[in-house]
Amino acid sequence: MRFFLGAALGLISSTLVVAQTYTDCNPTKKTCPADPAFGQSDKTFDFTSGASDAFKSTGSVTYDSTNGATFTISKQGDGPLIQSGWYIMFGRVECTIKAAAGTGIVSSAVLQSDDLDEIDWEWLGGNNAQVQTNYFGKGDTTSYSRGAYHDNAGNHDEFHTFSIDWTSTQIVWAIDGKTVRVLTPETADTNQYPQSPMMIKVGVWAGGDSNNAQGTIDWAGGETDYTQGPFKMYLKSMTVTDYSTGTSYKYGDTSGSWESIVAEGGKVNGNKAAEPTSTESAPLITATVDSVPVPWSGTHKETTSWVTPNVWPWVASDSPSASSTGSQYDWESGSGQNKPPGGDSMIYLPLYVSSIAFLFGCLFPLWR
């Protein structure tokens, strides 16, 4: 009896750990494919003219001549977004956005790397007067105190241009050309300054979904009532400049430092003429945030206690519901590796279920 019980618990434990681990290819842990480089300056994507083949869309994304790209949440589980098919290695990204209104609805524009560096803009559907900025380095989510609030009235009512200017010495967040936050390697948390090749993601998700962790729902402003939808976010245009040149970017070692990045066919910081010529001074931040979670944790979380959420890939909690199972999207990671719905964890789900069934069949007669 003890033998079977011990074996049962051991098998359940080992299977569960594997099933709950999700990651793309992380260059700080192993050799990964090189990332395609953007390598251009001042390229504008006008979404009022339609979709661009430079981005892959997931979920309900439509286009029109007035609002550009429209990201729509109509029901539970919706999480439409677009993702660039290339990376920038330092650069400037400007997005002209009208955020979605609605309790618990979160609009996001994010730069994200394969080794889990991240630079964020986030808008809450229940707050028409503020926007949040955030950053993470190497997937370190031991602290959620890096976010900040910034005043910006009318997020849901009209278009504003939100920019991220990112170099090896500073990150400048600006709204309609006015700087609202500056981060340097010296002012960032230890080893948290983002500095590896980034893809771009823009979209909307329901942080207030009832299946999310309570902390996520609270941060998002409350539980989402889908009968009040549809909820829509708009992206009129995006202008991108890559401060490096070449055809692809690869990690020269496992440090994840910008000095280790190799620009194949070009040079890191090879587009210096496009970089800002002066360092911005940091303005007074409206308020720091003690519990702003990662907007894309569902796409790159690395932990042994995480279950793929049912609104993948838009999840802002480090502890989503254990009953989540992943959505039906067929997705390709930034490093070019195809993933099943829900990521690597879904590969092991049948094993986990069959293990439970097997153990129940073995143990139930013993208890009788």
N, C-alpha and C positions, 0 to 999 in steps of 0.2 A: 504494500500500500504506500509506504513512504517513498519507495523507489519510484513508483509510477507517478506519485504526486510531484516529487522533485524534478523528474524528467519533464513532466507536463509544464511545470512552472518555468523551467529553463528554456523549453522550446518556445513557449508563448513569449517570454521575455526577449529572446534573441530574434524571433520573427518580428516582433513589434518594433524593435529598434530599427531594423532594416526598413520596415514598411513606412516608418515615420521620417526617414531621412530623404531630403529632396535637395538636389543641387544640379546646376549646369556644370560644365567643365570649368573648374576654378584653376587659373594659371598659377596661383600661389601654392598649389598642392601637386600639380602634375603638368606635363606638357600638353598644351591645347592648340587647336588650329588657330592660325593667324586671323585677325579680324579685318574685314575689308575697310579700307580708309575712305573717308569722304574727300579729303584733299582739295577742297575748293574754297573760294572766298565769295561772300555776299550772294549766295544762291538763294533765291526766293521761291518758295513753293506756294502758289496761289491756289488755294483749295476752292475758291469760287469758280474756278475753271474746271473743277473735277478732281478725281483721285489722281495721285502720283504713284508711278511704279517704283519710286524710291522708298515707299512705305508699304508694309503689310498690315492689313486691317483684320480685326477680329471682332465679331459681334455686329451689332446694328450700327453701321457707319454709312451715312448717305451724304450726298453733295448737292448744293444748289448755288446759284449765282449771287444770292444775297448774304447767306451766312457761312458759306464754305462747307467744311466738314461738320456734320451733325452727329453727335454721339447720343444714342437714346437708350434709356432704361425704361422698359415697359413692364417688366415682371421680375420676380425673384430670380437671381442667378445671372441677370444681364450684367455685363461689364465690358462695353465696347471700347476699343482703343486702336491706335495705329502705332507701329514701331518701325524705326528706320532700319534699312537693310545694310547700313554702314555705320562706322564709328568716327568720332572726332577725337583727336589727342590734343587737349586744350582747344578752346575755341569760344565762339559766341553764338548763342541761340536766342532768337526773338520769336515769340509766339503771340499773335493777336487773338485773344480769347474772350468769350463771354461764358462765364461759369454757369453751371446748372443750379437752379433753385430747387429746394425740397429738403425736408428734414431728413438728416442722415445721409444725404447724397454728397459725394466727394468728387470734385473735379481735380485732376492732377496733370502736371507736366514735369517729366522726370528725365534726368540724365543718369544712366546706369551702366556700370562696367561689369565685365565677366568676373572680376575678383571682388565684386560687391561694394565698390565705391558708389556713391549716390549723391546727387544734388537735386533738390525738389522745390516745386511750387505746389501748393494745395489750397483749394477753396472749399469751404463748407457751405452746403446748400441752405443751411439755416442762418447764415451770417452774410448779409449783403454789404457789410462795411469793412471786412478785413480779409487778408490773405495770409497764408503761413509759408515760411521758408524752412528748409531743413537740410541736413547733410549727414552722411554716414561714411565710414571708411572701413573697408575690408570686412563688411558684414557684421561689425561689432554693434550689437543692439543691447549691450549691458546697461546703456543709459539712453533714455528718451528725452534728455534735457537739452538737446541741441537745436530744437525748433524755436521759431520766433513768430510773433504776430506783427502785422503791418497794416496801418489804416489804408483803406482804398474803397471808398463808397461807390456803390453801384456795380459791383462785380457781376450781378445777375441781370442787370438792366441794359448794359451797353458794353461794347468791346473796349478792352484795354490791351496795351502791348506790354508783355512781361518778358524780361530778358535775363539771361545768365551769361556773364562774361568771365571765363574761367582760364586762368593761367597757372604757371608753377608758383607764382608769388601771391595771388589773390583770387577770390571769387567775389564778383559784384552782382548782386541782385538789384534790378531796377524796374520800376513801374512807370510806363509812359516817359521813359528817359530820365526819371529821377531815382537816384540811388536810395535804396531802403535798407540795405545791409551789405557789409563787407566782411569777408573771412580771409585770414592769412594762415599760413602754416603755424605761425607763432601763437595766434589766437584760437586756433582749432584745438579740440581735445587731443591728447597725446596720440600720435599715430593715426589720426582720423581725417587728415586733410585729403580729399579726393584727388587722385593724380594718375589714373590709368584710363585707357581708351574707353569712351562712352558712346552708347547708342542713345537714341531719343525715343521716349514713349509719351503719348498724350491720350487721355481718355477719362472716363467717368465710371464710378462704381458706387455701390450702396454700403457705406461703412455702418449704416444703421440697420442692416439686415438682421432679422431676429436670430439667425443662426450664428452670428458673430459673437465673440467674447463680449461681456458686458462693458469692459473697459473700452473696447473699440466703439461700441454703440454710444457710450457716454461722450467719448471724444468727438464722434461724428455729429453730435447734437441731438441724439435721440433716435428712437426706432423708426424705420422707414415704413410708411403706409403706401403700398404700391397702388392702391386705388386712387391716390391723389396724382398719379403720373398721367402720361409719360413725363420723365424728367430728361431735359436735353441740355447738353453742353455744346458750344460751337467753337470751331477753330477756323478763322478766316484765312490766315496765312502764317507761314514760318520762314524766317530767314536764318541761314546757317553759314558760319565761317569756321573752317578748320585751321587752327594755328600751326598745324604740322602738314607735311607733304608726303607723298608716296602712294603706293597702291594698297598696302596693308600694314597693320600694326601687330607685332608679336611681343611676348614677354621674354626678355633675355635671361631672366632667372625667376626665382620664386618670391622675390622681395615685394613685388607690386609697386616699387618706387618708380617715379616717372623717369629717372635716369636709366632704369633698366629696360625701358620700352625701346624697341627697334622699329624704325619706320622703313619698311622694305621699299626700295626705289625712291626714297626721299629722305627727310630728316625731321626728327622731333623738334618742334619750334622752328621749323624751316620757313614758316610764313610770318616772320617777325614783323614785316611791314604792316600786317593787318592787326597786330596787337595794340592795345591801348598804350599811350606813351607816358601816362602818369598813373600813380597809385591813388585811388579814391580814399578819402577819409571816411571812417564808419560813422553813420548818423546814429542818433539815439534810437534804439529798438523799442517799439511800443511795449512789448512784454515778452519775456521768455516763457517757454512752454515746458511743463514738467513731464508731460506724458504724450508727446506726439509720436505715434508709431511709424513704422516703415510702410509706405504706400504700396510697394511691390514685394512685400515679404513672401507672397505666395509664389513668386517666380525664382527666388534664389535663397530661400531660408536654408541654413545649414545647422541642424540641431538633431539630437536624438529624442527629442520630446515634442515633435511637431507633426501634425497630420494635415495632409493636403486639404485645404478648405473647399467648400462647395461653390464658392464664388471665385475660384482660381481664374485668372491670375491677379485679381484685385483684392488684396487683403491687407489690413493695416494693424494686425495684432500678432504678438509673439505667442499667443496661446489661444488659437481659434478652437471651435468646438471639435471634440474628438469624433463626432459623428459625421464630419464632413467627408465628402468622397471625391471631389473634383468635378469640373464641368466637362462638356463634350467637345471642347475645342481641340483641333489638331494643331500643334504649335511647333515651331522650330526655334531653338535657342539661339542666342546671339553668336555662339561659337559654331553654328551650323549643324548642330546635332539634333535630329528629330527626337521629340519627346512624346510619349503617350499622354492622353488626357490625364492631368493631375501630376505629371512628371514621373520620375523614377519610382516613386512610392507605389504607383499603380501596378508596376511590374510584379510586386510582391503581394498584392492584395489577395489574389486567388490562393497563394500559398498560406497566407495568414488565415483566411476563412477555412480552408481545408484542414489546417492544423487544429483549429478550434473544434471542428467537427470530429476529427480523428480522436482527439483527446477526450472529448465528451463520451464518445463511444467506448473508449477504453476504461474510463474512470467510473462511469455511471454504474456498471455492474458491481464494482468494488464497494461502492457506498450502499448498494442494496444488500 
